Amino acid sequence: MNRLFRFRPVAAAAATTLTALLVLTGCGSSPSASPEENPYGLIEPGTIRVASLGDSKPYTFTDESGNFTGFDVELFQDVAGRIGVDDVVFTGQDFSGLLSAVANGQFDVGVAAIGITEERKQTVDFSEGYLAGYLTVITTKDSGVKDAESLAGHRLGVVQGTLQEAYAVKNFTDTDLVRFPDNNSAIAAVNGGSVDAHFLDYEAAKDYTEKFGLVSAADIPSFDAPAGFALAKGNDEFKAALDEGLAEAMEDGTWKELYEKWFPGSPMPEQYLPSAERTSEPTPEPTPSN
């Protein structure tokens, strides 16, 4: 964890300008760069452009200085360094358009605790998984929502395009779903009374409950869609390199170090620990995906 990165965060508002520039230049890697100079087919050789979220603490978020940070951010920076790329540029996006932006070549990779699902695999490829966990319903103390069953007849916020939205559509059929572009706007609606609860990931929910005095009404296990790095389909060299870097970060204890830093007190998932520390029955971790 001693690598130095020339870290250039890009605000969400700059995403439109970046997209326009990429369209004008063909949305691809430099035509003058040879495979030897640009083995991973990056938009700009030597730089990884990352589509991410600025409000998904502790996974990916912007700090007081506007810099991207969080578990996923630091893990990806470490993996990028392992594959020989130290220039990593994060840009904030709405989650609903993040995967299509990666698929269309506007970004090299998507990093935002993105759950790997069969449906999403139709749009992008994924690295190996590195997180999985719980989904949580949070609400005010006097909303009348006490558990998942009592959501019937209430208005529930979800971030459009997330696993939470897909789960709610399938399982909360008597609930009025209200879609938002991000967690912050959904939580504002909960506090303002325009929705009764919000459905999000476990770790982000902990932060919002502490900050706004909200309560958890339900923690729902969802271990079938671990998070992975999303990349455009067909870039096999890039995927193989990311998978190798991830495996190294897990085996040498870097993943464990970052997990302990960003998820203090949460059960440690054994499937991502160094092989010498694993037992025959790994413990699921309460760390969810989008």
Backbone bond lengths (Angstrom), bond angles and torsions (degrees), N, CA, C in turn:
res aa  C-N    CA-C-N  psi(-1)  N-CA   C-N-CA  omega(-1)  CA-C   N-CA-C  phi
1 M - - - 1.455 - - 1.526 112.23 -
2 N 1.326 117.40 25.64 1.453 119.65 -178.79 1.526 112.72 -105.65
3 R 1.357 117.26 8.50 1.452 118.99 -179.31 1.519 110.33 -69.60
4 L 1.331 115.46 147.19 1.455 121.53 176.03 1.519 108.84 -102.93
5 F 1.339 117.38 135.64 1.450 122.04 -179.19 1.515 109.53 -120.89
6 R 1.320 115.63 136.20 1.460 119.39 170.24 1.518 106.05 -81.83
7 F 1.309 115.76 91.57 1.460 122.99 -168.06 1.515 110.00 -94.91
8 R 1.341 117.53 117.56 1.445 121.01 -176.29 1.519 109.79 -121.58
9 P 1.362 118.04 87.26 1.452 119.75 179.69 1.516 110.61 -66.68
10 V 1.327 116.81 145.99 1.449 122.35 178.04 1.509 107.98 -123.05
11 A 1.311 118.23 126.33 1.459 121.63 -177.97 1.509 110.57 -65.00
12 A 1.347 115.98 156.99 1.463 121.38 -178.59 1.514 110.89 -59.37
13 A 1.338 116.82 -34.17 1.456 120.41 -177.18 1.520 112.00 -64.82
14 A 1.340 116.87 -20.30 1.459 119.62 -178.58 1.513 112.42 -84.27
15 A 1.327 117.56 -5.90 1.460 120.82 -175.04 1.520 111.78 -61.31
16 T 1.354 117.60 -39.28 1.454 120.71 -178.69 1.515 111.01 -63.82
17 T 1.348 115.95 -43.44 1.458 120.16 179.03 1.519 111.08 -62.68
18 L 1.340 116.56 -43.41 1.466 120.70 178.58 1.505 110.71 -60.03
19 T 1.339 116.62 -44.17 1.461 120.79 -178.97 1.523 110.81 -61.23
20 A 1.360 116.02 -44.19 1.459 119.74 -179.33 1.520 111.31 -61.91
21 L 1.308 117.01 -42.08 1.456 121.04 179.73 1.516 111.28 -63.08
22 L 1.330 116.14 -40.34 1.457 120.37 -178.94 1.515 111.23 -68.16
23 V 1.351 116.38 -36.08 1.460 119.39 177.12 1.518 110.05 -62.47
24 L 1.345 116.37 -43.53 1.448 120.90 -178.91 1.519 112.44 -64.88
25 T 1.316 115.94 -30.40 1.464 119.61 -177.46 1.512 113.24 -98.74
26 G 1.341 116.93 5.83 1.452 118.90 175.08 1.491 114.65 97.36
27 C 1.344 119.09 2.25 1.468 122.78 176.56 1.511 112.26 52.75
28 G 1.303 118.31 39.16 1.439 119.69 -179.10 1.498 111.82 -146.22
29 S 1.320 116.50 -177.67 1.446 120.08 179.48 1.518 109.78 -73.48
30 S 1.293 115.51 162.88 1.455 121.47 -177.19 1.522 110.42 -59.16
31 P 1.374 118.20 128.20 1.458 120.09 -177.68 1.526 112.50 -65.00
32 S 1.330 117.32 -20.45 1.458 119.88 -177.99 1.523 112.31 -86.13
33 A 1.335 117.04 -9.48 1.455 120.11 -177.23 1.529 109.99 -83.66
34 S 1.309 116.79 128.66 1.457 121.26 177.85 1.521 109.48 -80.93
35 P 1.347 117.71 163.26 1.465 120.02 176.46 1.527 112.73 -55.89
36 E 1.334 115.85 -31.60 1.459 118.70 178.54 1.528 111.47 -69.35
37 E 1.336 116.58 -34.17 1.460 121.00 -179.50 1.538 111.57 -81.16
38 N 1.317 116.48 -26.54 1.465 121.22 -176.77 1.526 109.67 -137.13
39 P 1.342 117.98 66.72 1.476 121.35 -172.17 1.524 113.82 -64.46
40 Y 1.336 118.29 -22.05 1.455 120.48 -176.90 1.526 113.21 -99.81
41 G 1.329 117.18 6.84 1.446 120.64 177.81 1.516 113.77 62.37
42 L 1.341 117.43 38.14 1.454 122.22 -177.19 1.525 111.26 -73.62
43 I 1.340 116.14 152.73 1.456 121.36 177.57 1.521 110.40 -55.61
44 E 1.308 116.16 -45.23 1.461 123.22 176.66 1.522 107.83 -124.70
45 P 1.307 119.03 112.32 1.464 120.59 -178.10 1.522 111.82 -50.79
46 G 1.326 115.63 131.75 1.454 120.74 179.00 1.510 114.51 87.97
47 T 1.335 118.10 -2.12 1.459 122.31 -179.73 1.531 109.47 -132.71
48 I 1.319 116.64 134.88 1.467 120.59 173.81 1.518 108.21 -105.36
49 R 1.322 116.35 119.67 1.466 122.22 177.39 1.517 108.65 -94.19
50 V 1.346 115.67 122.11 1.457 121.86 -170.86 1.524 110.83 -115.04
51 A 1.324 116.76 126.67 1.463 122.26 170.40 1.523 107.67 -87.54
52 S 1.345 117.12 129.46 1.458 119.90 -174.37 1.524 110.39 -147.29
53 L 1.326 116.04 -170.64 1.459 123.44 178.10 1.520 109.35 -120.02
54 G 1.317 116.65 142.18 1.461 120.37 -178.76 1.504 114.33 -98.55
55 D 1.364 117.00 3.73 1.470 118.56 -174.86 1.521 112.44 -138.02
56 S 1.336 117.56 27.96 1.460 120.78 -176.40 1.528 110.30 -112.39
57 K 1.301 115.90 59.31 1.464 122.53 179.67 1.527 109.62 -68.26
58 P 1.339 118.87 137.57 1.469 129.41 6.76 1.532 113.87 -96.72
59 Y 1.328 117.22 15.49 1.460 119.93 -177.24 1.532 111.75 -78.86
60 T 1.325 116.04 -64.31 1.459 122.15 177.78 1.531 108.06 -139.76
61 F 1.324 116.64 126.44 1.465 120.36 178.50 1.522 108.66 -162.41
62 T 1.331 115.87 165.12 1.456 120.09 177.65 1.522 109.60 -99.96
63 D 1.335 116.05 138.75 1.459 120.80 179.32 1.523 109.97 -85.23
64 E 1.324 116.66 -172.68 1.463 120.88 -176.07 1.523 112.58 -62.91
65 S 1.314 117.20 -22.19 1.463 121.22 179.47 1.526 112.66 -92.21
66 G 1.345 116.09 -0.14 1.452 119.95 -179.48 1.509 114.32 85.96
67 N 1.336 117.32 7.64 1.454 121.38 178.91 1.522 110.58 -87.52
68 F 1.323 115.99 141.53 1.465 119.94 176.55 1.527 110.23 -74.33
69 T 1.329 115.30 138.95 1.454 121.01 178.10 1.527 108.30 -152.18
70 G 1.325 116.77 -179.64 1.452 121.61 -178.94 1.514 111.45 122.70
71 F 1.323 115.89 173.34 1.458 121.43 -177.34 1.523 111.59 -58.51
72 D 1.333 117.24 -53.82 1.457 120.83 -177.01 1.524 111.60 -62.74
73 V 1.329 116.09 -37.92 1.463 120.42 -179.66 1.527 110.23 -63.05
74 E 1.338 116.80 -50.38 1.462 119.83 -177.83 1.526 111.75 -67.66
75 L 1.340 116.46 -36.06 1.461 119.06 177.73 1.523 110.26 -64.81
76 F 1.336 116.80 -45.16 1.466 118.25 -178.66 1.525 111.30 -66.75
77 Q 1.318 117.68 -39.14 1.463 119.82 176.45 1.525 110.77 -57.65
78 D 1.328 115.76 -42.48 1.462 119.79 179.92 1.527 110.69 -64.28
79 V 1.341 116.57 -45.42 1.460 120.84 -179.85 1.532 110.04 -63.57
80 A 1.335 117.45 -41.86 1.458 120.83 179.09 1.523 110.77 -59.83
81 G 1.327 116.64 -42.36 1.457 119.96 177.62 1.516 112.35 -61.48
82 R 1.317 115.99 -36.01 1.472 120.53 -179.27 1.527 111.41 -67.33
83 I 1.334 117.58 -28.69 1.460 119.63 -179.29 1.538 111.30 -97.59
84 G 1.342 115.97 10.65 1.447 120.37 171.66 1.510 116.52 91.91
85 V 1.350 117.92 16.55 1.464 120.77 178.88 1.528 108.94 -122.35
86 D 1.322 117.19 113.27 1.453 121.78 -178.12 1.533 113.21 -101.22
87 D 1.330 117.30 -10.13 1.461 121.29 -179.74 1.532 108.24 -97.53
88 V 1.325 116.92 105.73 1.466 122.93 -176.70 1.524 108.62 -122.82
89 V 1.335 116.86 121.33 1.462 122.35 -176.17 1.527 109.22 -113.02
90 F 1.339 116.90 114.19 1.456 122.24 179.03 1.526 110.29 -95.25
91 T 1.330 116.41 137.19 1.461 122.81 177.48 1.518 109.25 -130.96
92 G 1.329 117.49 130.49 1.448 121.55 179.53 1.520 112.42 -74.02
93 Q 1.332 116.25 138.72 1.451 123.93 179.65 1.530 109.76 -136.28
94 D 1.327 117.58 158.64 1.460 120.06 164.40 1.519 107.52 -72.48
95 F 1.331 116.84 139.55 1.464 118.35 -175.38 1.523 112.21 -61.97
96 S 1.329 117.67 -33.00 1.459 121.05 -176.16 1.524 112.53 -60.13
97 G 1.336 118.15 -27.36 1.459 120.58 -179.23 1.506 114.69 -109.26
98 L 1.327 117.48 4.34 1.462 120.97 -172.21 1.528 112.34 -66.80
99 L 1.331 117.73 -47.84 1.462 119.86 -176.41 1.517 111.68 -67.55
100 S 1.322 117.96 -38.69 1.462 119.53 178.66 1.524 110.64 -65.84
101 A 1.341 117.63 -34.30 1.463 120.80 177.84 1.526 110.73 -64.49
102 V 1.335 116.86 -37.61 1.467 120.83 176.12 1.526 110.08 -69.06
103 A 1.329 116.25 -45.71 1.465 120.64 -178.02 1.524 111.85 -62.16
104 N 1.335 117.40 -33.92 1.458 121.97 -177.08 1.521 113.52 -85.29
105 G 1.330 117.77 0.51 1.451 120.73 176.22 1.505 115.02 85.78
106 Q 1.336 117.74 13.81 1.461 120.11 176.76 1.520 110.90 -76.80
107 F 1.343 116.26 -24.61 1.463 122.75 178.03 1.514 108.76 -137.49
108 D 1.322 116.23 156.11 1.461 120.80 177.95 1.521 111.78 -78.13
109 V 1.342 116.74 -31.48 1.458 120.08 -172.92 1.523 109.45 -157.69
110 G 1.325 116.38 153.06 1.456 122.47 172.62 1.513 109.31 -110.29
111 V 1.336 117.14 129.30 1.465 122.44 -177.77 1.519 108.14 -132.62
112 A 1.338 116.91 104.79 1.467 119.68 -177.16 1.518 110.93 -167.61
113 A 1.332 118.08 44.30 1.469 122.01 -176.95 1.521 109.79 50.43
114 I 1.328 116.74 50.52 1.468 122.90 -174.11 1.521 109.59 -85.11
115 G 1.331 116.69 116.64 1.452 120.94 179.97 1.519 112.03 -66.76
116 I 1.323 116.64 135.60 1.459 122.42 179.61 1.519 108.98 -85.11
117 T 1.326 117.32 114.94 1.465 122.08 178.18 1.522 109.25 -128.09
118 E 1.325 116.16 159.99 1.463 120.60 178.83 1.525 110.38 -62.53
119 E 1.314 117.45 -37.79 1.462 120.46 179.36 1.521 111.20 -63.41
120 R 1.322 116.84 -44.18 1.457 120.14 -179.95 1.519 112.15 -68.71
121 K 1.329 117.21 -27.34 1.464 120.81 177.58 1.517 112.08 -66.75
122 Q 1.331 117.47 -15.54 1.452 120.40 175.60 1.533 110.80 -73.24
123 T 1.337 116.35 -21.25 1.463 121.81 -176.47 1.521 112.28 -101.80
124 V 1.340 117.26 -42.01 1.465 121.89 -175.69 1.524 109.77 -138.27
125 D 1.310 115.75 166.39 1.462 122.18 168.84 1.528 108.34 -95.15
126 F 1.333 116.37 163.03 1.456 121.93 -179.94 1.519 110.52 -130.72
127 S 1.327 114.11 151.41 1.458 120.30 166.89 1.520 108.37 -70.09
128 E 1.323 116.14 178.53 1.458 119.78 169.39 1.539 109.05 -63.15
129 G 1.317 117.11 156.66 1.454 120.88 -178.05 1.519 113.20 -73.55
130 Y 1.345 115.31 154.55 1.464 119.71 178.89 1.526 113.22 -139.80
131 L 1.338 119.41 -0.99 1.469 123.32 177.02 1.520 109.72 -156.58
132 A 1.324 116.37 154.06 1.467 122.44 172.42 1.521 107.67 -163.61
133 G 1.301 118.03 164.95 1.465 115.77 179.35 1.505 118.93 168.10
134 Y 1.347 117.23 -136.35 1.456 124.37 -171.33 1.522 113.43 -106.39
135 L 1.320 115.22 153.24 1.458 124.39 171.95 1.523 107.61 -112.31
136 T 1.338 117.09 145.75 1.462 120.71 -170.86 1.521 111.89 -134.05
137 V 1.334 115.78 139.91 1.462 123.09 171.98 1.526 107.65 -100.67
138 I 1.341 117.61 121.93 1.463 120.04 175.85 1.523 109.33 -118.68
139 T 1.326 115.19 151.40 1.450 121.08 -172.67 1.525 109.92 -156.35
140 T 1.317 116.55 177.58 1.462 120.79 173.94 1.526 109.35 -82.52
141 K 1.310 116.50 162.93 1.458 120.72 -175.77 1.526 113.28 -67.04
142 D 1.332 117.44 -23.50 1.470 120.53 -175.95 1.521 112.98 -114.39
143 S 1.346 118.11 23.42 1.462 120.61 -176.39 1.521 113.88 -77.72
144 G 1.336 116.39 -21.13 1.455 120.04 -174.76 1.514 113.51 90.29
145 V 1.346 117.51 -4.79 1.469 121.79 176.61 1.522 108.12 -90.39
146 K 1.314 116.64 112.16 1.466 121.86 -176.68 1.524 112.91 -109.90
147 D 1.338 116.91 -22.96 1.458 122.02 -178.73 1.527 107.82 -161.30
148 A 1.335 116.80 -178.14 1.461 120.19 -178.40 1.520 112.14 -62.71
149 E 1.327 116.57 -36.73 1.459 120.57 -178.59 1.527 112.11 -65.01
150 S 1.307 117.15 -35.08 1.465 120.41 -177.37 1.528 113.39 -79.95
151 L 1.350 117.27 3.34 1.461 120.00 174.39 1.524 112.21 -70.32
152 A 1.326 117.67 -20.76 1.466 121.47 -179.10 1.532 110.32 -54.84
153 G 1.331 115.20 129.86 1.447 120.07 179.19 1.513 114.68 84.38
154 H 1.325 117.91 -3.16 1.459 121.86 179.66 1.530 110.82 -104.78
155 R 1.327 115.32 165.27 1.463 122.20 177.22 1.536 108.82 -96.29
156 L 1.337 115.72 121.26 1.458 121.46 -175.03 1.520 109.90 -116.98
157 G 1.333 116.71 125.64 1.449 121.64 177.24 1.516 112.02 -81.13
158 V 1.330 116.67 140.44 1.463 123.39 173.53 1.525 107.71 -140.52
159 V 1.331 116.65 149.98 1.463 120.42 174.11 1.519 107.80 -85.47
160 Q 1.313 115.86 127.00 1.459 121.57 -174.73 1.519 111.63 -59.87
161 G 1.329 116.25 132.48 1.453 122.18 176.22 1.512 115.37 90.01
162 T 1.340 118.72 -0.75 1.459 121.97 -176.81 1.526 111.99 -90.84
163 L 1.344 115.58 168.22 1.458 120.45 173.82 1.515 110.85 -61.65
164 Q 1.336 116.69 -33.42 1.455 119.88 179.11 1.525 111.06 -62.12
165 E 1.320 116.99 -41.29 1.461 119.76 177.88 1.529 110.45 -62.09
166 A 1.340 116.54 -47.31 1.462 120.23 -179.24 1.523 111.15 -61.53
167 Y 1.333 116.85 -41.95 1.468 120.91 179.03 1.524 110.42 -63.80
168 A 1.334 116.75 -43.61 1.464 120.71 -177.83 1.520 111.59 -65.62
169 V 1.321 117.13 -40.96 1.466 120.46 178.64 1.527 110.62 -59.53
170 K 1.327 115.45 -39.23 1.461 120.58 -177.01 1.519 112.67 -79.02
171 N 1.328 118.47 -37.21 1.453 121.32 -168.75 1.527 115.37 -110.64
172 F 1.329 118.48 -24.14 1.469 120.76 -178.82 1.525 109.44 -106.80
173 T 1.318 115.68 61.01 1.469 120.97 -171.88 1.520 113.58 -69.67
174 D 1.320 118.73 -20.14 1.468 121.67 178.81 1.522 112.23 -98.91
175 T 1.324 115.43 12.05 1.463 120.95 -178.46 1.531 109.80 -107.12
176 D 1.309 116.93 141.53 1.465 122.50 178.06 1.523 108.70 -85.32
177 L 1.324 117.23 106.58 1.467 121.60 -177.25 1.529 110.74 -84.47
178 V 1.326 114.98 133.91 1.465 121.83 177.44 1.520 107.31 -120.07
179 R 1.323 116.87 120.55 1.466 121.61 -173.42 1.526 111.83 -93.42
180 F 1.342 114.74 138.45 1.459 121.64 -178.90 1.528 109.41 -128.13
181 P 1.345 117.51 158.59 1.472 119.75 178.41 1.522 113.65 -77.40
182 D 1.364 117.17 -22.02 1.458 119.94 -177.79 1.527 109.84 -158.88
183 N 1.329 115.37 169.83 1.465 120.79 -178.22 1.529 112.85 -65.59
184 N 1.331 116.58 -38.82 1.464 118.83 -176.33 1.521 112.21 -60.05
185 S 1.329 117.29 -43.58 1.460 119.71 -179.83 1.522 110.92 -68.86
186 A 1.325 117.71 -33.18 1.461 120.60 177.56 1.526 111.34 -68.52
187 I 1.329 116.72 -42.36 1.462 120.19 178.90 1.523 110.56 -65.87
188 A 1.324 117.55 -36.89 1.465 120.53 175.72 1.523 110.53 -61.09
189 A 1.329 116.93 -37.08 1.461 121.02 178.07 1.530 111.51 -68.86
190 V 1.343 116.43 -36.88 1.469 119.40 175.43 1.525 110.05 -63.15
191 N 1.317 116.30 -49.00 1.471 120.12 -179.64 1.521 112.23 -65.06
192 G 1.332 117.05 -29.41 1.457 120.94 179.96 1.516 113.97 -86.23
193 G 1.344 116.29 -9.83 1.453 120.00 176.78 1.516 116.11 88.55
194 S 1.346 118.24 3.97 1.464 118.87 179.69 1.522 112.94 -81.56
195 V 1.335 117.62 -18.47 1.465 121.99 166.74 1.528 107.92 -130.80
196 D 1.326 115.61 157.66 1.464 119.74 -174.54 1.523 113.40 -89.93
197 A 1.337 116.85 -24.66 1.464 120.73 -177.55 1.518 108.53 -160.24
198 H 1.324 115.26 168.07 1.468 121.14 176.85 1.516 108.68 -132.48
199 F 1.342 115.65 141.16 1.461 123.19 -177.17 1.527 107.81 -110.17
200 L 1.327 117.22 116.09 1.461 122.02 -174.75 1.519 109.56 -148.49
201 D 1.341 116.39 -169.76 1.452 118.79 -178.54 1.534 111.47 -85.02
202 Y 1.306 114.22 158.55 1.467 123.11 -171.44 1.525 113.44 -57.83
203 E 1.337 117.21 -51.15 1.461 119.87 -174.88 1.517 111.72 -68.89
204 A 1.325 117.37 -41.77 1.465 119.90 177.02 1.519 110.28 -63.13
205 A 1.331 116.71 -36.87 1.467 120.69 179.20 1.523 111.00 -61.78
206 K 1.331 117.46 -38.71 1.468 120.10 178.97 1.520 111.04 -58.90
207 D 1.312 116.39 -41.35 1.464 120.26 -178.89 1.527 110.83 -66.22
208 Y 1.315 117.39 -42.85 1.462 120.29 -178.98 1.530 112.37 -69.77
209 T 1.319 117.82 -36.25 1.462 119.43 178.73 1.522 110.76 -65.04
210 E 1.319 116.41 -39.93 1.466 120.12 179.02 1.521 111.46 -68.94
211 K 1.314 116.63 -38.16 1.461 121.01 -175.21 1.519 112.96 -75.05
212 F 1.338 117.40 -36.68 1.463 120.83 -172.59 1.529 113.99 -116.13
213 G 1.332 118.12 3.95 1.449 119.98 179.23 1.515 113.18 71.16
214 L 1.334 117.29 25.79 1.455 121.32 176.98 1.526 109.78 -83.04
215 V 1.322 116.76 170.49 1.459 121.26 -178.94 1.519 109.77 -127.81
216 S 1.331 115.23 153.39 1.460 121.35 176.49 1.521 109.14 -87.31
217 A 1.338 115.58 127.54 1.463 120.24 179.11 1.522 111.89 -99.74
218 A 1.333 117.75 -21.50 1.465 120.30 -179.14 1.520 109.87 -164.40
219 D 1.337 116.74 135.97 1.453 123.58 171.17 1.526 107.13 -114.81
220 I 1.329 116.40 117.18 1.459 121.78 -171.24 1.526 109.46 -114.77
221 P 1.347 119.01 120.84 1.464 120.49 -178.68 1.520 112.26 -67.63
222 S 1.321 116.27 138.90 1.469 122.34 177.64 1.516 108.32 -147.06
223 F 1.323 115.91 81.86 1.467 120.93 -174.60 1.529 113.10 -99.58
224 D 1.345 117.36 6.30 1.463 119.30 -173.36 1.519 113.39 -94.70
225 A 1.330 118.55 2.93 1.465 120.94 -179.56 1.521 110.09 -138.52
226 P 1.335 117.88 72.75 1.473 119.78 -179.95 1.516 111.36 -61.77
227 A 1.325 116.35 152.88 1.460 121.07 179.42 1.521 110.56 -75.62
228 G 1.328 115.63 146.03 1.450 121.69 175.77 1.521 110.14 -145.90
229 F 1.321 116.94 167.46 1.456 121.67 173.93 1.528 108.12 -80.43
230 A 1.332 117.79 130.47 1.462 122.10 -179.31 1.528 110.24 -94.73
231 L 1.336 117.00 137.06 1.459 121.36 177.73 1.522 109.58 -143.87
232 A 1.317 116.38 161.07 1.456 121.06 -177.46 1.526 110.63 -60.45
233 K 1.312 116.07 145.55 1.457 120.61 -178.48 1.525 110.53 -65.31
234 G 1.319 114.66 142.37 1.454 120.71 175.17 1.513 116.09 92.34
235 N 1.331 117.97 -6.91 1.465 119.93 179.78 1.528 108.51 -89.65
236 D 1.317 115.12 72.67 1.463 121.03 -172.50 1.518 113.04 -66.03
237 E 1.337 117.15 -34.76 1.466 119.79 -179.20 1.527 110.46 -65.33
238 F 1.324 116.77 -42.03 1.463 121.52 179.97 1.523 109.90 -65.59
239 K 1.334 117.38 -45.44 1.457 120.88 179.37 1.524 111.35 -60.74
240 A 1.318 117.37 -45.51 1.467 120.84 -179.49 1.524 110.75 -61.46
241 A 1.327 116.60 -40.55 1.464 120.24 179.84 1.526 110.98 -66.18
242 L 1.346 117.21 -44.02 1.459 120.12 178.59 1.526 111.24 -62.64
243 D 1.330 116.79 -41.34 1.463 120.03 179.07 1.524 111.08 -62.96
244 E 1.320 116.58 -40.64 1.468 120.10 178.97 1.521 110.45 -66.24
245 G 1.325 117.24 -42.65 1.458 120.24 178.37 1.515 112.47 -63.88
246 L 1.326 117.14 -40.55 1.461 120.99 176.98 1.527 110.81 -61.78
247 A 1.320 116.16 -46.29 1.469 119.95 -179.53 1.529 110.73 -59.93
248 E 1.317 117.13 -40.19 1.464 120.55 178.56 1.525 110.82 -65.55
249 A 1.338 116.96 -41.52 1.461 120.65 -179.41 1.522 111.53 -64.76
250 M 1.313 116.76 -33.59 1.462 120.02 176.84 1.519 111.18 -73.80
251 E 1.314 116.15 -42.92 1.461 119.59 -173.98 1.521 112.61 -70.98
252 D 1.328 118.50 -32.93 1.469 119.15 -178.05 1.534 112.68 -91.13
253 G 1.331 117.60 4.39 1.458 120.86 175.02 1.518 115.42 91.93
254 T 1.340 118.14 -1.54 1.461 120.26 -179.95 1.524 111.03 -63.46
255 W 1.331 116.95 -44.42 1.470 120.69 178.57 1.530 109.70 -57.01
256 K 1.317 117.11 -45.73 1.464 121.51 -179.25 1.531 110.51 -61.39
257 E 1.310 116.94 -43.35 1.460 121.53 179.81 1.531 110.95 -59.83
258 L 1.327 116.64 -44.69 1.459 120.46 -179.98 1.524 111.61 -68.79
259 Y 1.321 116.75 -37.33 1.463 120.27 178.84 1.524 110.48 -62.92
260 E 1.307 116.86 -44.74 1.460 120.67 179.13 1.525 111.39 -64.37
261 K 1.332 116.84 -32.95 1.461 121.04 179.18 1.522 111.52 -69.71
262 W 1.331 117.23 -46.30 1.456 120.86 -171.45 1.523 114.34 -93.97
263 F 1.335 117.96 -19.94 1.463 121.21 179.67 1.525 110.73 -125.39
264 P 1.327 118.09 55.88 1.466 120.04 -177.00 1.522 111.09 -61.19
265 G 1.327 115.36 132.33 1.455 120.32 178.26 1.506 114.59 88.39
266 S 1.326 118.66 -11.81 1.465 120.87 178.65 1.524 109.68 -81.55
267 P 1.337 117.16 146.36 1.471 119.94 178.17 1.519 111.23 -56.08
268 M 1.324 116.54 141.53 1.453 121.26 -176.65 1.530 110.70 -86.67
269 P 1.341 118.84 118.86 1.468 121.45 178.18 1.522 110.89 -73.06
270 E 1.313 116.35 127.27 1.458 119.32 -172.68 1.523 113.31 -82.53
271 Q 1.327 118.47 -21.16 1.459 118.44 -176.63 1.514 113.74 -66.73
272 Y 1.347 117.71 -14.72 1.462 121.05 -179.44 1.525 112.29 -109.41
273 L 1.310 117.19 5.90 1.456 121.18 179.82 1.527 110.85 -84.20
274 P 1.338 117.40 164.17 1.469 119.40 172.37 1.519 110.29 -53.56
275 S 1.307 117.73 143.63 1.462 122.00 -174.12 1.523 112.42 -55.17
276 A 1.326 117.49 -33.12 1.464 120.61 -178.76 1.526 112.47 -68.33
277 E 1.338 117.46 -18.28 1.460 121.07 -176.90 1.529 113.36 -100.74
278 R 1.327 117.51 -2.44 1.465 120.55 -177.90 1.517 110.90 -84.76
279 T 1.336 115.44 149.48 1.458 121.99 172.28 1.518 107.90 -108.93
280 S 1.328 116.72 -179.55 1.468 120.47 -177.71 1.513 112.94 -73.37
281 E 1.348 118.13 -17.95 1.450 121.43 -178.76 1.529 109.54 -127.59
282 P 1.334 117.50 91.02 1.463 120.70 -178.87 1.523 111.96 -60.30
283 T 1.326 116.35 147.64 1.454 122.11 178.53 1.518 109.58 -92.80
284 P 1.366 118.37 123.83 1.474 119.61 177.65 1.534 110.20 -62.18
285 E 1.325 115.17 147.20 1.462 119.19 -178.16 1.510 110.90 -106.10
286 P 1.340 118.15 142.73 1.467 120.30 178.21 1.508 111.89 -83.08
287 T 1.326 116.43 55.80 1.448 120.68 -179.90 1.520 108.64 -125.16
288 P 1.331 117.98 108.23 1.448 121.82 -169.74 1.518 114.43 -87.28
289 S 1.314 115.66 180.00 1.448 122.88 178.60 1.519 109.56 -127.52
290 N 1.342 115.48 164.74 1.463 119.73 175.83 1.517 110.96 -80.89
